[in-house]
């Protein structure tokens, strides 16, 4: 294989690894945001069901 093709394949591999790393970071961010959203919804549900005894 010529030096041109070696350089081309090396560059493509580098770009592929960088793109894969970016996708992993995006997926991790999405999972964290989903967890936080679920946590907040559960806390809001608990707070909404707390009886403060104001209507005695």
N, CA, C and O of each residue as an XYZ file, in Angstrom:
224
protein
N       0.854     -1.174      0.000
C       0.000      0.000      0.000
C       0.901      1.238      0.000
O       1.955      1.260      0.636
N       0.465      2.251     -0.718
C       1.290      3.452     -0.819
C       1.165      4.307      0.435
O       0.277      4.106      1.264
N       2.064      5.251      0.547
C       2.072      6.147      1.708
C       0.794      6.979      1.749
O       0.290      7.297      2.826
N       0.266      7.333      0.565
C      -0.973      8.113      0.508
C      -2.114      7.353      1.174
O      -2.847      7.912      1.989
N      -2.262      6.068      0.824
C      -3.358      5.283      1.385
C      -3.154      5.049      2.873
O      -4.118      5.041      3.638
N      -1.918      4.860      3.284
C      -1.639      4.709      4.716
C      -2.039      5.961      5.488
O      -2.643      5.876      6.556
N      -1.698      7.116      4.940
C      -2.073      8.373      5.589
C      -3.584      8.563      5.598
O      -4.150      9.030      6.586
N      -4.232      8.202      4.505
C      -5.684      8.343      4.406
C      -6.386      7.440      5.429
O      -7.312      7.869      6.116
N      -5.939      6.206      5.516
C      -6.541      5.265      6.470
C      -6.271      5.709      7.905
O      -7.155      5.605      8.755
N      -5.086      6.196      8.183
C      -4.763      6.684      9.529
C      -5.637      7.879      9.896
O      -6.137      7.967     11.017
N      -5.816      8.780      8.965
C      -6.661      9.943      9.222
C      -8.113      9.557      9.448
O      -8.780     10.094     10.333
N      -8.603      8.609      8.629
C      -9.983      8.152      8.792
C     -10.170      7.465     10.135
O     -11.198      7.646     10.787
N      -9.193      6.683     10.550
C      -9.265      6.012     11.851
C      -9.289      7.026     12.986
O     -10.049      6.882     13.943
N      -8.458      8.042     12.872
C      -8.411      9.091     13.892
C      -9.759      9.805     13.984
O     -10.267     10.051     15.078
N     -10.330     10.134     12.831
C     -11.641     10.793     12.822
C     -12.718      9.881     13.403
O     -13.596     10.342     14.131
N     -12.655      8.604     13.086
C     -13.627      7.654     13.624
C     -13.550      7.541     15.136
O     -14.577      7.493     15.813
N     -12.347      7.500     15.661
C     -12.170      7.416     17.118
C     -12.678      8.696     17.780
O     -13.339      8.639     18.817
N     -12.372      9.841     17.187
C     -12.833     11.115     17.750
C     -14.359     11.194     17.729
O     -14.976     11.641     18.696
N     -14.962     10.758     16.625
C     -16.424     10.780     16.527
C     -17.044      9.827     17.548
O     -18.051     10.160     18.173
N     -16.452      8.650     17.719
C     -16.958      7.697     18.709
C     -16.878      8.249     20.122
O     -17.804      8.074     20.914
N     -15.775      8.915     20.441
C     -15.631      9.512     21.772
C     -16.674     10.603     21.989
O     -17.245     10.716     23.074
N     -16.919     11.400     20.960
C     -17.931     12.460     21.054
C     -19.313     11.852     21.294
O     -20.079     12.348     22.120
N     -19.626     10.784     20.574
C     -20.928     10.134     20.747
C     -21.082      9.565     22.158
O     -22.162      9.641     22.744
N     -20.012      9.000     22.702
C     -20.081      8.481     24.071
C     -20.330      9.595     25.078
O     -21.110      9.426     26.015
N     -19.674     10.726     24.887
C     -19.894     11.855     25.795
C     -21.321     12.380     25.688
O     -21.933     12.725     26.699
N     -21.853     12.442     24.470
C     -23.232     12.898     24.285
C     -24.213     11.928     24.947
O     -25.168     12.362     25.591
N     -23.988     10.633     24.797
C     -24.868      9.641     25.413
C     -24.814      9.748     26.931
O     -25.844      9.656     27.600
N     -23.616      9.944     27.476
C     -23.470     10.084     28.923
C     -24.220     11.315     29.425
O     -24.882     11.268     30.462
N     -24.111     12.408     28.690
C     -24.820     13.636     29.063
C     -26.336     13.416     29.031
O     -27.055     13.876     29.918
N     -26.810     12.715     28.011
C     -28.240     12.439     27.909
C     -28.739     11.568     29.041
O     -29.822     11.806     29.575
N     -27.962     10.561     29.418
C     -28.358      9.708     30.533
C     -28.409     10.491     31.839
O     -29.321     10.301     32.643
N     -27.440     11.363     32.050
C     -27.417     12.171     33.269
C     -28.622     13.110     33.311
O     -29.260     13.259     34.353
N     -28.930     13.738     32.183
C     -30.073     14.651     32.145
C     -31.376     13.906     32.390
O     -32.277     14.422     33.051
N     -31.477     12.692     31.857
C     -32.673     11.885     32.098
C     -32.813     11.513     33.558
O     -33.913     11.554     34.109
N     -31.714     11.152     34.188
C     -31.736     10.824     35.613
C     -32.165     12.036     36.429
O     -33.007     11.928     37.320
N     -31.582     13.189     36.118
C     -31.918     14.400     36.872
C     -33.388     14.763     36.695
O     -34.047     15.168     37.652
N     -33.904     14.620     35.476
C     -35.315     14.932     35.207
C     -36.220     14.012     36.020
O     -37.193     14.465     36.623
N     -35.896     12.707     36.037
C     -36.690     11.746     36.803
C     -36.621     12.047     38.290
O     -37.635     11.967     38.984
N     -35.443     12.391     38.789
C     -35.270     12.712     40.211
C     -36.122     13.912     40.595
O     -36.801     13.892     41.622
N     -36.089     14.957     39.774
C     -36.868     16.162     40.068
C     -38.360     15.862     40.034
O     -39.102     16.347     40.889
N     -38.819     15.065     39.056
C     -40.239     14.722     38.970
C     -40.696     13.941     40.200
O     -41.791     14.165     40.715
N     -39.854     13.030     40.661
C     -40.217     12.258     41.859
C     -40.271     13.148     43.096
O     -41.176     13.019     43.920
N     -39.305     14.046     43.224
C     -39.307     14.962     44.372
C     -40.525     15.871     44.336
O     -41.152     16.112     45.367
N     -40.861     16.373     43.168
C     -42.044     17.224     43.048
C     -43.309     16.456     43.398
O     -44.221     17.009     44.013
N     -43.373     15.177     43.009
C     -44.531     14.350     43.356
C     -44.648     14.139     44.853
O     -45.747     14.189     45.405
N     -43.532     13.905     45.509
C     -43.538     13.732     46.965
C     -43.971     15.013     47.647
O     -44.793     14.986     48.563
N     -43.425     16.129     47.209
C     -43.752     17.422     47.819
C     -45.224     17.746     47.628
O     -45.870     18.286     48.525
N     -45.756     17.412     46.446
C     -47.163     17.701     46.171
C     -48.089     16.894     47.081
O     -49.209     17.330     47.344
N     -47.654     15.736     47.564
C     -48.488     14.894     48.404
C     -48.314     15.112     49.891
O     -48.952     14.433     50.695
N     -47.460     16.049     50.268
C     -47.252     16.326     51.692
C     -48.411     17.177     52.199
O     -48.721     18.229     51.639
N     -49.043     16.705     53.265
C     -50.137     17.441     53.884
C     -49.558     18.339     54.973
O     -48.967     17.865     55.943
N     -49.738     19.631     54.794
C     -49.206     20.579     55.763
C     -50.210     20.901     56.862
O     -49.899     21.675     57.768
N     -51.402     20.326     56.802
C     -52.392     20.506     57.843
C     -53.048     21.851     57.846
O     -53.578     22.261     58.878
N     -53.040     22.560     56.744
C     -53.630     23.885     56.681
C     -55.155     23.885     56.572
O     -55.780     24.914     56.828
N     -55.761     22.779     56.204
C     -57.222     22.716     56.020
C     -57.869     21.898     57.120
O     -58.553     20.917     56.829
N     -57.674     22.271     58.369
C     -58.210     21.485     59.492
C     -59.630     21.828     59.758
O     -60.242     21.265     60.666
